[in-house]
Amino acid sequence: MTTQILEGTFTEVQRQLSALPLKSEARLRIIVTEAEAVDALPAKPFTPTEFRNGLPLLPQRELTEPITLKLVQRLSEDEEAFSAYRTTGR
């Protein structure tokens, strides 16, 4: 089994533990620490690890949904709706 970090409230962690595909006699090592609130975490500064032609490469974002034609169409429709409410000069 690979190492996994379970994070969340006590109830959420219990749910995640129950969902693991383990036999009841499997041995585990669990370390419990109280985590800080997610909003209280300081943003760490961007330090590029790779450069191409002297320019830093940005890390890939993890997407919640894959980029599909439907997603692109929905985003363009949202952009059209937002542009209708924009005012000039701001």
N, C-alpha and C positions, 0 to 999 in steps of 0.2 A: 504494500500500500504506500502511496506517496504521502508526503507531508501536506496537510491542509490546515489553513488558518480559518477558523470559524469566528465570525465577528457579528455583533448585533446585541440586542437585549437578551436577557437570560432566557426568556421564552423563545426567541428566535434561534438562539444557539441550541436549545433543547430540540427544537424542530429539525434543525440541520443535522444534529447527532442522530436522531431517529431515522433520518432519511439515508444515512450512510449504508452502503450495501455490505454489512459486516455480520458475521455470525455472533451469537450472543456470548460465545466463549472466547472471542478474539481479544487479545491483550492490547490495550491502548495506553499511551502516556498523554495525559492532559495537563496542560499548564494554564492556570486561570489568572489573568491580570485584568484589572479594571482599566478600560480604555477611556481616553478623553473624548469629549463630544466631537463629532465630525466637524462642526462649524468652528471649533476652537483650534483646529490644526493649522499651523502657519504654512503658507504656501512656500515651497522651496524654490529657490531661483533656478532658472533654466541654465544648465551648463551643457552645451552640445558635446556629444561624444564623437561625432563624425563630421568631417568637412568635405565638400566637393568644390573644387576650383576656388578655394578660400572662403566659401560660404558655408555656414553651419546648416546641417540637415536637421529638420524638425522630426521629433519622434512621431510614429504613427499613432493615431487616435484609435481607441477601442470604440467601435460603433455598437449601438444598442440594436440596430437593425441593419441588414445588408443594403447596399446601394443598389436599387433597382429602378427601372423606368417609372414605376408607380410612385416611388419616393421622390424622384426628380420632378415629376409632374405635380405632385402635391406641394412641393416646395415652391415651384414656380407660381402655382395658384395662390399660395400664401403671400408671395412677394407682390403679386398684382393687387391683392386685397390690401396689403399694408401701404403700397404706394398711393392708393386712392385716398388714404387718410393723412398722408404726409402734407405738411405745409411748407411752402418755399421760404427761403431766408433763414432757416434755422440750422 
